[in-house]
């Protein structure tokens, strides 16, 4: 077994002590968090407490702030146990390079994470189904090739503790090549193949659809941006009862708290949307609650 990273051990110990002092069960904590609009499963709370995993996503970090309230500890007591270094050096591929299983999988597929292209526009559209446990995510991307002959696009999709690994289908402008699921890492590694090789500087539009299922209600989704993106559009439509509140949030990196939030109005068509020009790198997300 690999040793728990020092920062995860620090957070796990801090959380376990706070839970013990407050005398609440993980089941009770999960119920309280759900009532505050940041649901976290009992299994995930257990993983955090033992150091098996640590909160990284924007939704999880908001849950940690609510845990501070529930556990009656000073503001920042739990958040402060997480890494707090500046976002200027954040690179979402850095953690991938440090993971031999994932890097070995990419190499075996003949893929790498070098920047062979630059995204110009991403439109991320999600439909939350009436059961609130499943959703369909369609992504349109306009990209510019940085070299002659570029055609193969590597994609890595990760699932949280309460989410199943997604399935994927190609739309226009691409086909699905190799697909490898990594059960232990709860990730799907996918090769998207553009309809034809591109020349350096040539633009191409393609889209694909992901199907997600969770044991918890979907109340957010997010997208990581590794570099400033000229255009980013995030939108969510609701097939069932629309949420009461919705907002856009941005965090500089996965292990930091949100630094920006805008409340969003729900349209008459029961969907929310947030469009950006020159979107900053970091984690962009939409959140909602019923």
N, C-alpha and C positions, 0 to 999 in steps of 0.2 A: 504493500500500500504506500502510495506517495505521501510525504508529510504535508500537513495542512499549511498553506502559506501563512507567514507570520501575521499579515494584516487580517486574514480571515479568522485566525485563532483569536486575535485581539477582539474583533467584533463579536465572535461567538461567545467568548468568555463574558464580555460586557453584557450581552443580551441575556445569557443564561442567569447571571447574577441578578439582573433587574427583574426577570420573570420570577425567580425564586423568592426575592424579597417581597414582591407584590402578591405572591401566592395564588396566581391565576393559572388555570390549565391552558394548554395550547388550544383545546377546543373552544374555550371561552374567549381567548384572544382572537381566534379566527372569526367568531361571531361578532365581536366588537369591531374588528377591522372591516368586515363586510358592511356593518351598519354605518360606518363612516365613509363608505364609498371606495375603499381600497381593499378588496377581498384578497386574502392570502390563505392558501390551504394549510391544513394541519401538518401535512407532510413537508411543505416548504418551510414552515416555522421550525419544525424539528431539524431540517437540514441546516438552517441558519444557526440554530442554537448549538449544534454539534460541530459546525465548521465544515460540513460536507459541501455546502455551497454558500454563497453570499449574495445579498441583493445588489443588482447592477442596473436593472432596467428602471426607467423613469417611474413606472407605476410602483415598483418595489420600494424605491426611495421615498415616495410619498407615504407608503405604508409604514416605513420606519419612523417618519415624523409623527404619524398617528400613534405608533407604538409608544413613543416617548410620552404622549399624553395619557394613554391607557395605563402605562406602567408608573406614571407619576414620577418621572425622572426629569431633571432639568433639560430645557430645550438644547439640542445639540449633543446630548450625552451619548446617544447611540450613533447618530450621524457622524459625530466626531471620531468614532472608532473606525470609520471607513477611510480609505485614502482621500486626501484633500489637495493633492498637488495640482498645479495650474493646468488648464486645458490646452495650453499652447503647444505642448509636445504630444498631444493625444493622437494616436494613429490606430484606427480600429484593426488594421492588419498586423500590428505588432504582436498582439496576443496570439494570433493565428500562427505566426512564424515560430512562436515558442511552444507550439503543440505538435509533437512529432507524429501522432496518429493522423491528424488532419493534414499536415504537410505531406506525409507519406502517401496519403490517399490522393491528394492533388497531383503529386508527381507520378503516381501509377496511372493516372488518367491523362498524363501528358499536359497538365495545366499548371499555371503558376499565378501569383498575385501581383505580378509586375503591371505597371500602368500602360497597357497597350491601347487604351482609349480614354477619352474624357467625356463624361456625361454632360449634356447640355440642358436637358429637361427630364424630369421624372414626374409622372402623374400617378399617384398611388391611391386607388379607389377600392374601398372595402364595403361590402354589404354584410351587415350583421343580421342573421336569420332570426325568425320569430322566437326560436327557443333560446336565443342569446348565448348559446354554447358553441355554435358553429358560425363560421364566416367565410366569405369568398373575397379574395384580394386580387384585383387585377392591376398590373403594373405596366404602364407605357413608358418607354425610355427612348430618348433621342440622344445618340452618342456620336462622337467624332473619333475616327480611327487615328492613332498616332504613328502608324506604320503601314507599309504596304503588305497586303495579304492577310490582315487580321480578320478572323471570322469566328473564333471560339471564345465564348464568354463563360468564365467560371462563376458559379453562384453557391453560396453556403447559407442555409437557412437553419436557425437553431430554435429549439422548443424549450420552454420553461418546464418546471417540475409538474405543473398542472395542465400542460398542453401536449397534444400528440404531434409528432413530426408531420409536417404538411405533405400533401401530394401536389404535384405540379403538372400543368399542361401548357403547351406552347400556343401562342396566338399567331398574329401576323408577323412576318419578317424573320421568323426563326423556327427551328425545330429542336426537340429534345434529343440530346446525344446520350452520353453516359450518365447514369444516376447511381449513386452509392449512398446507402443509409448507414450511419454510424450509431448503433443503438446505445452504446455506453455514453457517447457524447451528446446523444439526443439531437443529432444534426443530419441534414440532408445535403449532400454535395452533388451539384448538378452542372452538366455541361450544356449550355445553350449554343446552338450553331446557327449563325446568321445565314440568310438565304444565299449569300455569295460573299466571297472575300472582298474587303474594302481596300481602297487605295488610301495612302496617307492624306489626312485632311478631309476625307469623304464622310458625309453624314449618313446615318441610317436610323430608322425608327423600328422598334420591335416591341412586342408585348407578350406577357405570360400571365397565367392565373394560378394562384395558390389556394388550396382548400385546407382550412384549419378547423380543429375541434379541441375543445377544452372541457375540463371538469368544473371549471368556474365560469361565471358569466364574463363575457368580454366587456371590459369597460375602458379599454384604451388600445391603441396600436402606435407603433413608433418606427421611425426609419433613421438609420445611421448615415451621416454624410461625412466622408473622409476629407473632402476639400470643398471650398465654396462652389455652390451650384447655381448657374444662371437662373434657372426656373425650377421651382418645386411646388407641386400641388398635392395636398392631402385632403381626402374627402371620405366621409362615411355616410352610408344610407342605412336606414333601419326598416326592416320588413314588418316588425311587430310594433309594440308600443314605443313611441319615441322617448328619448331620455328627457329628464327635466332640466338638466344643466349640461353644458359641454364647454370645453376650452382647448386651446392650443398651448402646448408647453415646449420649451427648449431647454436642454441641459447641455453644458459644454462637453460632457463625456458620460460614459455609462456609470461611473462610480462617483458622480457629483449630483447635488440637488439641482432642480430646475432653477435657471436664472431669469426666466421670462415666462409670463403667462398672459394670454388674452382670452377673455370670455367670448364664446361664439353664439350667434343667434341660430336657432333651428329654423330652417326654411319651411315653407308650406309643403314642400315635397318630402318632408321628414328626412332631411340630410343636412350634414354640416360640412363646411369646406374652409380651408385656409390656403391661400396662394401666396407665394413669396418670390420676389426678385432678388437675386444674389443671396441665396440662403446660406447662412454661416455653417461651417462644419460643426458637427456635434450630433445630438440626438433630438430629432423633431418628432412630436407626437400629438395625437388628439386623444382627449379623455372625456368621459361622460359618465353620468350616473342616473339611475331611474328613481 
